[in-house]
Amino acid sequence: AHLDTYCDTMGMNRKMFNFEKAGPTFMAWTGAGQDKPIALIGHMDTVHPVGSFGAEPFLVDGDRVTGPGVLDCKGGVVAAIYAIRALKAAGYDKRQLKLILSGDEEVAHALSDGEGGRIFERETADCAAVFNCETGIPGGDVTIRWKGGAVFVIEIEGKAAHAGKEPQKGISAIRQAAEMILAIENKTDFSGTTYNCGRIEGGKGANIVPDYCRVTVGVRYWTNAQYQEAEAFLRGLCEHPSVSGTHCRMTSNGFYPAMEPVEKTDQLLGIYQQCCLEMG
């Protein structure tokens, strides 16, 4: 709620992108420069269970701030604003400066059906460089690549039956889910693509053969080719269930691509490192 005030004070133009089911995306920018723009990006939302802000209050103690979200990514938002403020105070006008902050970054821009992520793509397409003010690494290291992430939902349909009277007439959706989960988890490669079956829902009671189960799978990958391979693997599992009589369907519930190094990544890193040396 304070971002508009800060950006107005710095004389920046601003815009809000609103969504029906997701937090908004905030964008602000300085005047045009002679060279291509530079963007500073981050996110405003943070994911904690309801009630966390009472159990973990927001506290300021001297120069230390603690509480939900201060690391991911409120601290990054503050750093971005102060960088722009410092550049404007120094009279910098060579490049336009863009500030783009998502309210739907967690998890994978799912609540805006991916539109929160596509805004970043559109609004940074003309930029010479983009600095993501996300969680840093102790020691001041910068990150030049980042894993992509996707969330898939697998729904399994079986056939209900009384587990005591006629269990042979049932087809267990949970058994199919269990076999799929083992196959999915065993596919994890900690140096490459990882899979996490993070949520399971299904069944009505111990006396009923379950006719439905829902599994949410999180996938992380270093390259976008690995994403394609993971999607094909999961889809193959759904198309060929191991428990006869079950039916599976898979839907995507959020996706963001891997940030792979590109041709000019090392060049940008070199500029950053030289600036650090010059600043001591």
C-alpha positions as CSV (number, residue, x, y, z in Angstrom):
1,A,0.0,0.0,0.0
2,H,3.0,2.3,0.5
3,L,4.7,1.7,-2.8
4,D,2.6,4.2,-4.7
5,T,3.6,6.9,-2.1
6,Y,7.3,6.1,-2.3
7,C,7.3,6.1,-6.1
8,D,5.3,9.3,-6.3
9,T,7.8,11.0,-4.1
10,M,10.6,9.9,-6.5
11,G,8.6,11.3,-9.4
12,M,8.0,8.0,-11.1
13,N,5.1,7.0,-13.2
14,R,3.2,3.9,-12.0
15,K,0.6,1.3,-12.9
16,M,-1.3,-1.5,-11.1
17,F,-2.3,-4.7,-12.8
18,N,-5.2,-6.2,-10.9
19,F,-6.5,-9.8,-11.0
20,E,-9.7,-11.4,-9.8
21,K,-8.2,-14.1,-7.6
22,A,-4.6,-12.9,-7.1
23,G,-2.6,-10.1,-5.6
24,P,-1.8,-7.2,-8.0
25,T,1.4,-6.5,-9.9
26,F,2.9,-3.1,-9.3
27,M,5.0,-1.3,-11.9
28,A,6.7,2.1,-11.8
29,W,9.2,3.7,-14.1
30,T,11.4,6.8,-14.5
31,G,11.6,9.0,-17.6
32,A,13.0,7.6,-20.8
33,G,16.8,7.5,-21.3
34,Q,19.1,7.4,-24.3
35,D,19.9,3.7,-23.8
36,K,17.8,0.7,-23.2
37,P,16.0,0.4,-19.8
38,I,17.1,-1.5,-16.7
39,A,14.5,-3.3,-14.6
40,L,14.6,-4.2,-10.9
41,I,12.1,-6.9,-10.1
42,G,10.8,-8.8,-7.1
43,H,7.5,-9.8,-5.4
44,M,5.3,-8.4,-2.7
45,D,3.4,-11.6,-1.6
46,T,4.6,-14.0,1.0
47,V,3.3,-17.5,1.9
48,H,2.6,-18.3,5.5
49,P,-0.3,-20.1,7.1
50,V,-3.2,-17.9,8.4
51,G,-2.3,-16.8,11.9
52,S,1.5,-16.6,11.3
53,F,1.6,-12.9,11.7
54,G,0.3,-13.2,15.2
55,A,2.7,-16.0,16.1
56,E,5.6,-14.3,14.3
57,P,5.0,-10.6,14.7
58,F,6.7,-8.0,12.5
59,L,9.4,-6.5,14.7
60,V,12.0,-3.8,14.3
61,D,15.0,-3.9,16.7
62,G,17.6,-1.4,15.9
63,D,18.8,-2.2,12.4
64,R,17.3,-5.7,12.4
65,V,13.8,-6.5,11.1
66,T,12.2,-9.9,11.6
67,G,8.9,-11.4,10.7
68,P,7.1,-13.3,7.9
69,G,8.3,-12.1,4.4
70,V,11.2,-9.9,5.4
71,L,13.7,-12.1,3.5
72,D,11.4,-13.3,0.7
73,C,10.9,-10.7,-0.6
74,K,10.3,-7.5,1.4
75,G,14.0,-6.9,1.9
76,G,14.5,-7.1,-1.9
77,V,11.7,-4.6,-2.5
78,V,13.4,-2.2,-0.1
79,A,16.8,-2.7,-1.8
80,A,15.3,-2.0,-5.2
81,I,13.6,1.2,-4.1
82,Y,16.7,2.5,-2.4
83,A,18.8,1.7,-5.6
84,I,16.4,3.8,-7.7
85,R,16.4,6.5,-5.0
86,A,20.2,6.6,-4.9
87,L,20.5,6.7,-8.7
88,K,18.0,9.6,-9.0
89,A,19.8,11.5,-6.2
90,A,23.0,11.1,-8.2
91,G,21.2,12.6,-11.3
92,Y,21.4,9.4,-13.3
93,D,19.3,9.6,-16.5
94,K,21.2,7.5,-19.0
95,R,18.6,4.6,-18.8
96,Q,15.0,4.4,-17.8
97,L,14.6,2.5,-14.5
98,K,11.7,0.1,-14.2
99,L,10.4,-1.4,-10.9
100,I,8.1,-4.4,-11.4
101,L,6.8,-6.3,-8.3
102,S,4.4,-9.2,-8.4
103,G,1.7,-9.9,-5.9
104,D,1.2,-13.4,-7.3
105,E,4.7,-14.9,-7.3
106,E,3.9,-17.6,-4.8
107,V,3.5,-20.2,-6.2
108,A,4.4,-19.9,-9.9
109,H,1.8,-17.1,-10.6
110,A,-0.9,-19.7,-10.3
111,L,-3.8,-17.6,-8.9
112,S,-3.5,-15.2,-11.9
113,D,-3.4,-18.1,-14.3
114,G,0.2,-17.2,-15.2
115,E,-0.6,-13.7,-16.2
116,G,1.6,-12.3,-13.4
117,G,4.6,-14.0,-14.9
118,R,3.7,-12.9,-18.4
119,I,3.7,-9.3,-17.3
120,F,7.4,-9.6,-16.4
121,E,8.1,-11.0,-19.9
122,R,6.3,-8.2,-21.7
123,E,7.5,-5.3,-19.6
124,T,11.2,-6.4,-19.6
125,A,11.3,-7.3,-23.3
126,D,13.0,-3.9,-24.2
127,C,15.4,-3.9,-21.3
128,A,19.2,-4.2,-21.5
129,A,19.3,-6.1,-18.2
130,V,17.1,-7.2,-15.4
131,F,18.2,-7.6,-11.8
132,N,16.0,-9.8,-9.6
133,C,16.0,-8.6,-6.0
134,E,15.1,-11.9,-4.6
135,T,16.5,-13.6,-1.6
136,G,20.3,-13.2,-1.5
137,I,23.1,-15.6,-0.5
138,P,25.2,-14.8,2.6
139,G,28.5,-13.3,1.4
140,G,27.1,-11.1,-1.3
141,D,27.1,-13.6,-4.1
142,V,24.9,-13.0,-7.1
143,T,22.9,-15.7,-8.9
144,I,23.2,-16.0,-12.7
145,R,20.8,-18.9,-13.1
146,W,17.8,-20.2,-11.3
147,K,15.6,-23.3,-11.4
148,G,12.2,-23.2,-13.0
149,G,9.2,-24.6,-11.2
150,A,5.9,-26.2,-12.2
151,V,2.9,-27.5,-10.2
152,F,0.8,-30.4,-11.6
153,V,-2.4,-31.8,-10.2
154,I,-3.1,-35.5,-10.9
155,E,-6.7,-36.6,-10.3
156,I,-7.5,-40.3,-10.2
157,E,-10.9,-42.0,-10.4
158,G,-11.6,-45.5,-9.2
159,K,-14.7,-47.3,-8.0
160,A,-16.2,-47.1,-4.6
161,A,-17.3,-50.2,-2.7
162,H,-17.9,-51.3,0.9
163,A,-14.5,-52.5,2.2
164,G,-16.1,-55.1,4.4
165,K,-19.0,-56.5,2.4
166,E,-17.7,-56.5,-1.2
167,P,-14.2,-55.1,-1.4
168,Q,-13.6,-57.1,-4.6
169,K,-16.1,-54.8,-6.4
170,G,-14.0,-51.7,-5.6
171,I,-11.1,-50.1,-7.5
172,S,-8.8,-48.1,-5.2
173,A,-7.9,-44.7,-6.5
174,I,-5.5,-44.3,-3.5
175,R,-3.6,-47.5,-4.5
176,Q,-3.1,-46.1,-8.0
177,A,-2.0,-42.8,-6.4
178,A,0.5,-44.6,-4.1
179,E,2.1,-46.5,-7.0
180,M,2.3,-43.3,-9.0
181,I,3.8,-41.4,-6.1
182,L,6.6,-44.0,-5.7
183,A,7.4,-43.8,-9.4
184,I,7.4,-40.0,-9.3
185,E,9.5,-39.6,-6.2
186,N,12.0,-42.2,-7.5
187,K,12.5,-40.1,-10.7
188,T,14.1,-37.3,-8.6
189,D,17.7,-36.4,-9.6
190,F,19.1,-34.0,-7.0
191,S,21.6,-32.7,-9.5
192,G,18.9,-32.2,-12.2
193,T,15.1,-32.4,-12.0
194,T,13.4,-33.0,-8.6
195,Y,9.8,-34.1,-7.9
196,N,7.8,-33.5,-4.7
197,C,4.4,-35.0,-4.2
198,G,3.5,-32.4,-1.7
199,R,-0.2,-32.9,-1.1
200,I,-2.5,-35.9,-1.2
201,E,-6.3,-35.8,-0.9
202,G,-8.7,-38.7,-1.2
203,G,-10.9,-41.3,0.4
204,K,-14.0,-41.1,2.6
205,G,-13.4,-43.6,5.3
206,A,-11.6,-46.8,6.3
207,N,-14.7,-48.8,5.4
208,I,-15.0,-47.6,1.8
209,V,-12.7,-48.4,-1.1
210,P,-11.7,-44.9,-2.3
211,D,-13.0,-43.9,-5.7
212,Y,-11.1,-40.6,-5.9
213,C,-7.6,-39.3,-5.1
214,R,-5.8,-36.0,-5.9
215,V,-2.1,-35.6,-5.8
216,T,-0.3,-32.2,-6.2
217,V,3.2,-32.5,-7.6
218,G,5.9,-29.8,-7.5
219,V,8.7,-30.1,-10.1
220,R,12.0,-28.1,-10.2
221,Y,14.4,-28.1,-13.1
222,W,17.6,-26.4,-14.3
223,T,16.7,-26.3,-18.0
224,N,13.5,-25.8,-19.9
225,A,14.2,-29.0,-21.8
226,Q,14.0,-30.8,-18.5
227,Y,10.6,-29.3,-17.9
228,Q,9.4,-30.8,-21.2
229,E,10.8,-34.2,-20.2
230,A,9.1,-34.0,-16.7
231,E,5.7,-33.1,-18.2
232,A,6.0,-36.0,-20.7
233,F,6.9,-38.4,-17.9
234,L,4.0,-37.4,-15.7
235,R,1.5,-37.4,-18.6
236,G,2.8,-40.9,-19.5
237,L,2.0,-42.1,-16.0
238,C,-1.5,-40.8,-16.3
239,E,-2.1,-42.3,-19.7
240,H,-1.0,-45.8,-18.5
241,P,-2.3,-46.4,-15.0
242,S,-0.9,-49.5,-13.3
243,V,-4.2,-50.3,-11.4
244,S,-6.7,-51.7,-13.8
245,G,-9.9,-49.8,-14.0
246,T,-8.6,-46.4,-12.8
247,H,-8.6,-43.3,-14.9
248,C,-6.1,-40.4,-14.4
249,R,-6.0,-36.8,-15.7
250,M,-3.3,-34.2,-15.2
251,T,-3.6,-30.4,-15.2
252,S,-1.1,-27.7,-14.8
253,N,-1.5,-25.4,-11.8
254,G,1.3,-23.0,-12.3
255,F,4.6,-22.8,-14.3
256,Y,7.6,-20.6,-14.6
257,P,10.5,-21.3,-16.8
258,A,14.1,-22.0,-15.7
259,M,16.3,-18.9,-15.9
260,E,19.1,-20.3,-18.0
261,P,22.3,-18.3,-18.6
262,V,22.3,-16.6,-22.0
263,E,25.1,-15.2,-24.2
264,K,25.4,-11.9,-22.3
265,T,25.0,-13.3,-18.8
266,D,28.8,-13.5,-18.1
267,Q,29.2,-10.0,-19.7
268,L,26.7,-8.5,-17.3
269,L,28.3,-10.3,-14.3
270,G,31.6,-8.9,-15.3
271,I,30.2,-5.3,-15.3
272,Y,28.7,-6.0,-11.9
273,Q,32.0,-7.3,-10.5
274,Q,34.0,-4.4,-11.9
275,C,31.6,-1.9,-10.3
276,C,32.0,-3.7,-6.9
277,L,35.8,-3.5,-7.2
278,E,35.6,0.2,-8.0
279,M,33.3,0.8,-5.0
280,G,35.7,-1.1,-2.7
